[in-house]
């Protein structure tokens, strides 16, 4: 059995909803195999309450969640990354900083629940939909035998997860 822990950074522009939910999902469902972080290119400075609520229901320590800049992960002393995943189309199209290590990259686009307007039920459904899509992708990712795959094959399979329709 491989005891390697993979360090993952999940990116989104505002780092307030999708990326923080993915961080929680990876850390909980990864069962110690992953150490996930999230960040944004233009962080909003706050975590959306519904995103934090869903992360908390998963059992994630929500005090760990904060909206932060991706610059923290390109600064001296930043963790060496194995994988960088974008979850919003804007972040996927932006020029990223230089990361420590040579991380694989993938895009797992999910609609922004924070952009949904309407009553609380409508917004809550949008968060649940995004959370469900992210959970399915994290479950597929966690099932991959990454340590047994060639890097190019692993990266291809991780990218394919982003093209799975719910």
VENLIN-V74605 format. One record per residue. N is the residue number from 0. PHI is phi in degrees with one decimal (* if undefined). Layout:
<<N:PHI> <N:PHI>>
//
This chain:
<<0:*> <1:-90.8> <2:-97.5> <3:-64.1> <4:-103.7> <5:-92.9> <6:-95.6> <7:-125.8> <8:-117.1> <9:-105.4> <10:-113.0> <11:-152.4> <12:-57.7> <13:-88.0> <14:47.3> <15:-127.4> <16:-139.2> <17:-59.3> <18:-67.7> <19:-72.4> <20:-66.5> <21:-65.1> <22:-56.8> <23:-63.1> <24:-60.1> <25:-62.9> <26:-69.4> <27:-83.0> <28:-72.9> <29:-73.5> <30:47.5> <31:89.6> <32:-78.2> <33:-123.0> <34:-121.2> <35:-103.1> <36:-131.6> <37:-135.7> <38:-161.5> <39:-136.8> <40:-74.3> <41:-136.0> <42:-59.1> <43:-73.9> <44:91.5> <45:-144.3> <46:-90.7> <47:-62.1> <48:-56.0> <49:-69.0> <50:-67.5> <51:-64.3> <52:-61.4> <53:-65.8> <54:-62.7> <55:-64.9> <56:-65.1> <57:-74.6> <58:102.9> <59:-84.7> <60:-72.3> <61:-67.7> <62:-66.9> <63:-78.5> <64:-82.7> <65:-154.9> <66:-82.0> <67:-141.4> <68:-80.5> <69:-66.6> <70:-60.1> <71:-60.5> <72:-97.4> <73:-117.8> <74:-86.2> <75:-54.8> <76:88.5> <77:-69.7> <78:-65.7> <79:-76.7> <80:-94.4> <81:-97.4> <82:-149.3> <83:-120.4> <84:-117.5> <85:-96.2> <86:-118.3> <87:-132.2> <88:-63.6> <89:-61.5> <90:-64.3> <91:-64.1> <92:-92.2> <93:-87.1> <94:-77.3> <95:-83.6> <96:-66.3> <97:-84.4> <98:-96.7> <99:-73.3> <100:87.6> <101:-126.0> <102:-68.9> <103:-71.0> <104:-130.3> <105:-154.5> <106:-120.5> <107:-119.0> <108:-58.8> <109:-137.4> <110:-61.1> <111:-78.5> <112:-68.5> <113:-69.5> <114:-87.7> <115:-76.8> <116:-104.8> <117:134.0> <118:-73.6> <119:-60.3> <120:-61.8> <121:-63.0> <122:-66.1> <123:-62.3> <124:-62.5> <125:-64.4> <126:-66.0> <127:-64.3> <128:-64.1> <129:-62.1> <130:-62.0> <131:-63.1> <132:-62.9> <133:-64.7> <134:-60.6> <135:-59.9> <136:-68.3> <137:-65.4> <138:-61.6> <139:-63.6> <140:-63.3> <141:-63.8> <142:-81.0> <143:-69.9> <144:-83.8> <145:-52.4> <146:-66.9> <147:-101.7> <148:-101.3> <149:-59.2> <150:-54.8> <151:-66.3> <152:-66.9> <153:-60.1> <154:-62.8> <155:-61.9> <156:-65.9> <157:-66.1> <158:-67.5> <159:-60.8> <160:-58.3> <161:-69.7> <162:-100.0> <163:-78.3> <164:-86.8> <165:-80.9>>
//
